[in-house]
Amino acid sequence: MEITMVSRQFRPGIGGLEDAVFNLSRTLAARGHSIRVVTLDRLFRGDGRRLAARETMEGIEVVRLPWAGSERYPFAPGVLRHLGSADVVHVHGIDFFFDFLALARLGHGRPLVATTHGGFFHSGFARPAKVVWFHTVTRLSARAYRRIICCGVGDGETFSAIAPSRLQVIENGVDTAKFRNAAAPQAERVLMYFGRLSANKNTPQLMPLLAALRKRHPGWRLIVAGRNWDTTFADLEGLVRNYDLTDAVTLVPEPDDRQLRNLMGRATYFISPSLYEGFGLTTVESLSAGLVPVLSDIPAFRRFVRFADPSLLFDPADPTASAAAIEALHASVQERYPALRAGLVTSAEQFAWKAVADRHEAIYRTVAKAGQWQEDECGGESHG
């Protein structure tokens, strides 16, 4: 099949969206499909330089477009020139591409599929306006898509309000080999967060939590590794000083995978105080390493505690109660850590890319067989 992926960000960018699109594309290309990724020519968090207009990456044709506007809604109408004769166009994210390709559907005539990737509710910024947009523009655009793939149960709940008949939940695949078995060999009082410092990740709240933990036991430490976003490492450094945690916190900006793996070797716990997640890719990566998940109590994370043993849901807004729960968790983890660690590594395998690609392939074949979008065909399809 000829499949065109459309994503506002892609490699060499680093993040959950970029990883998901790359790994799905790479897996499908290895199966003999013709894969093109159409993306933007500048990274949102980079040095501003324009990337190569075209390149081939592990069997994937990459086309990069100039764009204007904001990172939240970048305009790139040139996408229409690069859909070609695709059997399916798969849009990743709910943004300009999602709306524009829906509006232009009668012109390009390509069957459309979309993956939500958290929609645009990652933070509380302009939330009332987002809700209005979601129930008007997004609802109307969604009618042009034969499948709306939600990459987590949280997204499934959100998008069921506007496209229930075409909804299918397929949780993101994860490269489970990259960090497999990397966690500390013995139980340590070390928490680790890795990922973007975007507003929804709520990373500043880690500092009062660590301060509360160290009142219970002075051995608690924290590692934060990732990329500047809405929050910066300079912001975190200020909080570290304010809470007198200089000797207890390690901050590592822009780590590569080798550095991350080495840092995981010092930690026992993965901690995420996120306010919202569409899926939780770094949580699965942490499971593959054998890190014990300590997660905020949000819909996307609640499913993890059903199969990840041990694990903990906590309230980032209550550092005192959360610290007590984490210290109690550590006491139980110490008793049987090797077996627990091995179980967590195994639990991550359900998210390996092969099974996820199989499900996408089935959708593509169904959509391509049905042909060009017709409004009266949009209803009555299985939720999956």
Secondary structure, DSSP 8 states (H G I E B T S, - for coil): -EEEEEES--TTS-SHHHHHHHHHHHHHHHTT-EEEEEEESS-TTS-S----SEEEETTEEEEEE--EE-SSSEE-GGGGGG-TT-SEEEEESSSHHHHHHHHTHHHH---EEEE-TTTT-SS-TTHHHHHHHIIIIIHHHHTT-SEEEESSHHHHHHHTTT-GGGEEE----B-TTTTTT-S-SS--SEEEEEEE--GGG-GGGHHHHHHHHHHH-TT-EEEEEEE-SSS-HHHHHHHHHHTT-TTTEEEEES--HHHHHHHHTT-SEEEE--S--SS-HHHHHHHHHT-EEEEES-HHHHTGGGTSSS-EEE-TT-HHHHHHHHHHHHHHHHHTHHHHHHHHHHHGGGGBHHHHHHHHHHHHHHHHHH-S--GGGSSS----
